[in-house]
């Protein structure tokens, strides 16, 4: 039986983790002080290789990446340090972990790293881009001419769609007949990367709005044409949703989404910002493609891996007890995330000016939906449909979701700093329609446990 082989190459980042620790060498506990230590960790291809190697043990494929000895050759912090990450302890119920307090990027170029390979027998080639470019990309270009993978997965960084590496990758992998197959190319980017390129995508309102913005505005930046026409463009919306865009055929884009969350919600509910989430997602996606070429399985595995990293944070290493990526905990019993709902985005209708909700698209007649909710309850009746909760208020109506989330975002922004002027929001509707109840629930949800003083005046 042929064992699938995944080869990993690209940018290795040197990330310095600073973290507090108690100096136990001082004998008297009362004299011990909290000191700061620092540890060098390998991100990018370094983290990706370790994580995929652990995941592969349960998914019957082999991983070949840069050797540890080769990675250690580039430890000079004066040359290629890429970030300084300040960590603080966050003790969960099951042991110590660390979360990011502050992260500072250093604009140094990365070294290209890849293993020595034969010309054939590669099922998957996973490439990690460098945010600030490579010092020397010649070896990378040679690898693309030598390898004959079934798929190429390219984790792309800003600026999008540029550089010698992309010029060589964008035509797809070379076949044994020395022809490029563009249908075997997969590019993974973040929604924030598109926003940085001037693509206006709404954030945190609704999945319908995110999908409509994506369809209508993706082609606005002409410089991204080579990306827009990519056969498989995977766009991550945090740990909450993904759009799989197929730019070489008429197939409608596919939206994978968490029905109970919107972009950014999952990270806010866990440890906040976490480094390496896209890399963890790529590891899961690659596992799905390495096994049977199944995009849906890969995307669900990618979600599961990224969410585990966001939940766990960084944990003490068995080697030096300093914080490190939790590769073993991410890989352990990793299975596809079945909480995600899936729909095909109606691109033709959106481009024609239509604007529908997923509720209407998937469930039809509102009266029938209401009857089903009364009979079985909202959790059962609204399976696979976006819903939003604001305190004790639950809604599946797209207009309400977007309106309430817009108000919530406004209130959260208002509460960030002390204010001297009130924020005035008018709510209109007939008496008894639930205006006051909705206003209280949305306000309480926005303050997130902060003391809220309510003053009520009835002018009726």
C-alpha positions, -999 to +999 in steps of 0.1 A: +000+000+000+014+034-010+020+057+019+012+093+011+040+118+014+036+154+023+067+177+018+069+210+037+090+240+027+092+277+029+097+304+056+110+296+091+104+324+116+125+330+147+100+341+174+113+352+208+088+344+236+092+364+267+074+351+298+074+356+336+087+329+359+095+325+396+132+319+404+130+287+425+168+287+430+163+312+459+157+290+489+134+313+509+099+315+492+093+350+506+124+363+488+115+348+454+107+373+427+089+371+394+116+374+367+114+375+329+128+348+308+131+344+270+129+314+247+135+311+209+107+292+190+105+283+154+073+294+137+063+291+101+077+259+086+092+249+119+059+248+137+041+234+106+065+205+103+063+195+139+025+197+140+019+178+107+044+152+119+023+146+150-010+146+131+003+122+105+009+095+131-029+089+133-038+097+096-015+073+078+007+097+058+044+106+060+058+141+065+091+153+052+103+188+063+135+207+070+156+188+096+160+202+131+197+205+126+192+227+095+168+249+113+192+255+142+218+270+118+199+302+116+196+312+153+214+345+151+188+369+165+205+399+150+199+386+115+165+370+113+144+375+144+108+380+132+087+387+162+089+394+200+059+379+218+051+388+254+033+360+271+014+360+304+003+329+324-034+319+320-039+289+343-068+267+330-084+239+350-060+213+336-026+230+340-006+261+331-008+277+297+003+311+284-016+337+262-003+366+242-003+400+259+016+418+231+032+409+199+057+430+179+067+421+143+103+426+131+106+433+094+134+408+086+134+385+057+132+348+061+154+320+050+140+294+026+141+260+042+132+227+025+142+190+027+162+171+002+137+152-021+136+128-050+119+139-082+088+117-077+066+102-050+053+134-035+015+136-030+014+170-014+038+200-013+030+226+014+046+260+011+047+287+038+052+322+025+073+349+041+056+381+051+087+402+044+101+381+016+130+356+014+167+363+016+173+338-012+145+320-031+166+301-056+163+268-038+125+273-036+123+278-074+145+248-080+122+227-057+091+237-078+109+225-110+120+193-094+088+182-075+058+165-090+032+167-063-004+159-067-014+191-049+004+223-038-009+241-008+004+277-006+000+296+027+003+331+013+013+363+032+009+399+023+015+414-001-008+390-020-002+377-054+033+390-059+069+377-059+090+352-077+076+323-057+040+331-066+050+336-103+062+300-102+034+285-081+004+301-096+003+279-127+000+248-105+023+218-099+042+203-128+030+169-140+051+140-152+045+154-187+061+186-176+028+205-179+013+227-152-020+216-137-036+248-122-065+228-108-042+212-082-032+245-066-047+255-032-040+290-018-048+298+019-051+334+030-069+354+057-098+378+052-076+405+069-050+400+042-077+409+016-087+439+037-051+450+038-051+450-001-081+473-002-109+447-005-137+460+017-152+430+036-175+436+065-165+422+099-187+407+126-222+415+112-235+383+095-223+355+073-246+366+046-231+401+045-195+386+045-204+363+016-220+392-004-190+415+001-167+387-009-185+380-042-191+416-051-157+430-042-131+403-047-123+414-082-121+451-074-083+451-071-069+443-105-035+434-091-051+403-075-064+388-108-040+359-106-053+351-071-090+356-080-086+330-109-069+305-086-086+271-088-089+268-050-087+299-029-094+293+008-101+325+028-102+322+066-125+344+086-109+339+119-117+306+136-154+310+127-157+307+089-141+299+056-149+306+020-137+281-006-136+300-039-130+282-072-117+307-097-113+284-128-148+271-132-184+282-127-188+264-094-203+286-067-181+294-037-187+274-006-192+289+028-183+269+059-194+287+090-202+283+127-240+291+129-237+305+165-207+327+159-194+354+135-159+364+125-138+370+157-162+355+182-143+323+188-110+340+196-128+365+220-143+335+238-109+318+244-075+333+250-077+361+225-050+366+199-029+335+192+001+331+170+001+304+144-036+299+138-034+299+100-005+275+102-025+251+124-054+254+099-031+246+070-019+215+088-054+202+091-063+211+055-032+193+043-041+162+062-075+161+045-059+165+010-031+141+018-055+113+027-081+115-001-082+149-017-113+159+002-116+196+007-145+195+031-127+171+054-095+191+052-113+224+060-131+208+090-098+194+103-082+228+098-109+244+119-104+218+146-066+224+147-068+262+147-095+262+174-075+239+197-045+263+194-068+292+202-082+274+232-050+260+246-025+288+240+011+280+246+022+254+271+055+245+288+078+225+267+090+191+279+125+200+268+131+233+286+098+241+304+095+274+285+063+281+265+060+264+232+033+255+206+011+227+220+017+204+190+009+172+209-023+186+224-035+199+190-028+166+172-042+143+198-074+126+185-079+154+159-111+149+140-131+171+116-151+198+133-188+188+126-202+220+141-197+239+109-226+244+085-221+245+048-239+264+020-232+273-016-230+310-020-255+321-048-230+343-067-252+349-097-281+362-076-257+383-055-242+399-086-277+406-099-285+426-067-303+399-048-299+398-010-313+368+009-307+353+042-293+318+048-325+311+067-346+319+036-322+301+013-322+268+032-356+267+050-381+285+028-415+297+040-413+318+072-446+305+085-434+270+082-402+279+100-421+295+129-443+264+132-413+242+133-396+263+160-428+261+182-430+224+178-393+214+182-376+244+197-350+268+181-320+245+186-335+218+165-355+239+141-327+262+132-299+237+128-274+250+102-288+285+102-270+316+116-283+327+149-272+354+173-277+356+211-277+389+230-283+381+266-316+362+268-325+373+233-320+348+204-327+357+168-323+341+134-335+371+114-307+385+093-319+421+096-321+419+134-287+401+136-269+427+116-287+456+133-281+443+168-244+434+161-238+469+146-252+484+178-231+461+199-200+470+180-208+507+184-213+503+222-181+483+226-161+509+208-178+537+229-169+518+261-132+513+253-123+548+267-139+572+292-165+594+276-179+628+284-208+628+260-236+602+259-242+579+230-277+583+218-295+554+199-331+557+188-353+526+186-386+529+168-416+505+166-451+500+178-459+496+214-454+461+227-431+450+199-402+443+222-381+475+218-373+479+254-365+442+260-342+441+229-324+473+239-317+460+274-304+426+262-282+441+235-268+467+260-261+440+286-244+418+260-222+447+249-209+456+284-199+419+290-204+419+328-194+455+334-218+472+359-247+487+340-270+513+355-304+514+340-326+545+341-361+541+326-385+569+316-419+562+302-431+591+280-463+573+267 
